[in-house]
Amino acid sequence: MPIIFQIPDTLLKTIATQAKAQRLASNLTRRTLAEKSGVAEASIKRFETTGQISFHSLLKLAFALNCMDDFNRLFAEKPPQTIADLQTTSRQRGSL
């Protein structure tokens, strides 16, 4: 899998495009997805066209589209890569 670096605005639009594709693959209209998810149809339209949506609404759409597993990997703890990583203790707060 190639590594692709995206800035936040580009990633928002990519996620919105993928969500729309998932909605269409599930044969759902915006209205039916709105009813199924509890997210306003206007919010779904804005999301699909601009990428803008609240995180809570995004989770509701992901649940309705059966895509919640993708969020479980977000900010997941990374496994240690070296012995030095294993020997360091995890920090409870930042250093700045």
N, C-alpha and C positions, 0 to 999 in steps of 0.2 A: 504494500500500500504506500503510495507516495505521500510525502509530507507536504502539506499545503498550508502556507501561512496566510491568514486572513485578518484583516482589521475588523473591529466590531461591527461597523456598518455593513460591510460586505457579508459577514457571517449572519447578521440578522436577515438579510435578504435571501441568503442561501437557505436558512432554516424555514423561512416563510414559503419559499418555492417548494421545498421538500414537503412541508405540511400540506400545501395545496395539492401536490401530486398524490399524497397519501389519501387526502379527502376524496379526490376524484377516483382513485383506485378502489376506494371503499364504496363508490357509487353514491356519495352523499352530496346534497346541495349545501350551500352555506346555511340555509334555513334549517335543514334537518340536523346538521352538525351543531348549530346553535341550540336546538332543542335537546339534543343528546348530551351536550357538554355543559349547558348552563351559561355559555358565553354569548353575549349579544351578537346578532348577525352583523351589525355594523362594525363591531370590534374584529370579527373574523375577516371582513372585507378589508379593513384598514391594515390588519396584520398581513394578509396575502398581498396587498399592493405596496405597502411601505416597510414591512418588517416590524412595525411598532406594536407592542402588546405588553401587558403586565405579566410578570412572571407567574402569578397565580393563574391567570387566564391561560397562559401557555401550558401550564401543567394540566389544567382541565381539558384542554384540547388534546394533549398527548394521551391522557387517560381515555378519552372518548375514541381516539384513533388507535388505541392499543399500542402506544409507543413509550410507555413509562419506563421500561428497562433502560432506555438510553440516558435517562436522568440519573440513574444509579451510579454511572461511571463519572459523572461530573464532580470534580474535586475529590475523587477517590484517592486514598493514600497510595503513594507509589512504593513498590517494593524496593528494598535496599539493593544498590548496584555493586557496592564494594564492602570489604570487611570494615573499613573505616565508618561507613554508613551504619553498620550494625552496632558499632561501639559507641556511637553518639546517642545521647539521650534526646528525646523529642522536647522541643521548646513549648512552653505554655503561652508565651506571648512574643511579639516581635522585638527586635533589638533597637529600633529607632525611637 
